[in-house]
Amino acid sequence: MPERGNICFTVMGKDNDTPKVYVIQEIAGTRDGKPKINIMGAAEYGNFKFLLPELSQIIFSPGPLVFKLRQGLKNYTSKDYLLLTGDPALIGVACSIVSDITNGKFNFLKWDKQERRYYPIEVNLFEKGKIENE
């Protein structure tokens, strides 16, 4: 059985070559069986892999959480996505780790409240495009 906080499950009909959606932190309310948001729409982009439990606090002990995030993200590839959930500090650390693995190129899913769906966003931190008003 997978370790809590490091769960990966397959959505029916998807195989092991399917991209992963790395959920940084379990959704608030998960422990009580009443998650505050529904992330199932993100399943169209891959199999979920939950990295940290909902009550993880980086303020008390950053080292172990950084290590756990690094271990959970070590197999991140350019076809995978981050689902930016939980503590903003943990989100920042996870994006930094993935950026380190992929040389600044990674994907994440952005929730659009108006359309009520996730959109994939591709990031290249080292893009040399022209900036307007320069």
Salt bridges, closest charged atoms under 4 A:
GLU3 OE2 - LYS68 NZ 3.55
GLU26 OE1 - ARG4 NH2 3.28
ASP100 OD2 - ARG70 NH1 3.72
